[in-house]
Amino acid sequence: MSNAIVDFADEVIRQKNKSITDEIFLLIQNDKDLMQKYLQLVEKHHLSPVNTQIGKHVKKAYGLKNAERNKEPLSTLIKGYQEFV
């Protein structure tokens, strides 16, 4: 594969990694079944622990490292999220 193609693919993946947590929460909020399960978890365990554990699991599942903190998520379920590299 061409170096230019690999470099481009890496650039796209880096962009995706920055917003992956926000995208996970958008997926939850836009899916009726996931949202119902999420709300049940929040009711049982409270908001902060649920959101924190989801964020940590995203990081672990994709083998990512912390970057900057984003305080302007698109998802209404979170106030901010960790960007990853």
C-alpha positions in Angstrom: 0.0 0.0 0.0 1.2 3.5 -0.8 2.7 5.6 2.0 0.3 8.4 1.0 -2.7 6.1 1.4 -1.5 4.8 4.8 -0.8 8.4 6.0 -4.3 9.4 4.9 -5.9 6.4 6.6 -4.0 7.2 9.8 -5.2 10.8 9.6 -8.8 9.7 9.3 -8.4 7.3 12.2 -6.9 10.0 14.4 -9.9 12.2 13.7 -12.3 9.4 14.5 -10.4 8.6 17.8 -10.9 12.2 18.9 -14.7 12.0 18.9 -15.4 8.3 19.4 -16.7 8.7 22.9 -19.1 11.4 21.9 -20.2 9.2 19.0 -20.9 6.3 21.3 -23.1 8.5 23.5 -24.9 9.8 20.3 -25.5 6.2 19.4 -27.1 5.5 22.8 -29.3 8.6 22.7 -30.5 8.0 19.2 -31.4 4.3 19.7 -34.6 3.7 21.7 -33.5 0.3 23.1 -30.0 1.5 24.1 -31.4 4.6 25.6 -33.8 2.6 27.8 -31.0 0.4 29.0 -28.8 3.4 29.6 -31.5 5.1 31.7 -32.0 2.0 33.7 -28.2 1.9 34.5 -28.3 5.6 35.4 -31.2 5.0 37.7 -29.4 2.1 39.4 -25.8 3.4 39.5 -26.2 7.2 39.0 -25.1 9.3 36.0 -21.4 10.0 36.6 -20.3 6.4 37.3 -22.2 5.1 34.3 -20.7 7.7 31.9 -17.2 7.3 33.4 -17.3 3.6 33.0 -18.6 3.8 29.4 -15.7 6.3 28.6 -13.1 4.0 30.2 -14.4 1.0 28.4 -14.3 2.8 25.0 -10.7 3.6 25.7 -9.8 0.0 26.6 -11.9 -1.6 23.8 -10.0 0.4 21.1 -6.6 0.5 22.9 -6.5 4.3 22.9 -4.5 6.9 24.9 -5.8 10.1 26.4 -5.5 13.3 24.6 -7.4 16.5 25.3 -10.7 16.9 27.1 -13.6 18.1 24.9 -16.2 20.2 26.7 -18.5 20.7 23.7 -20.0 17.2 23.0 -22.8 16.8 20.4 -24.5 14.2 22.7 -26.8 15.6 25.3 -26.0 12.7 27.6 -22.6 14.1 28.6 -21.1 17.4 29.5 -17.7 16.6 28.1 -15.6 13.7 27.0 -12.0 12.5 26.8 -10.5 12.7 23.3 -8.2 9.9 22.4 -5.2 9.2 20.2 
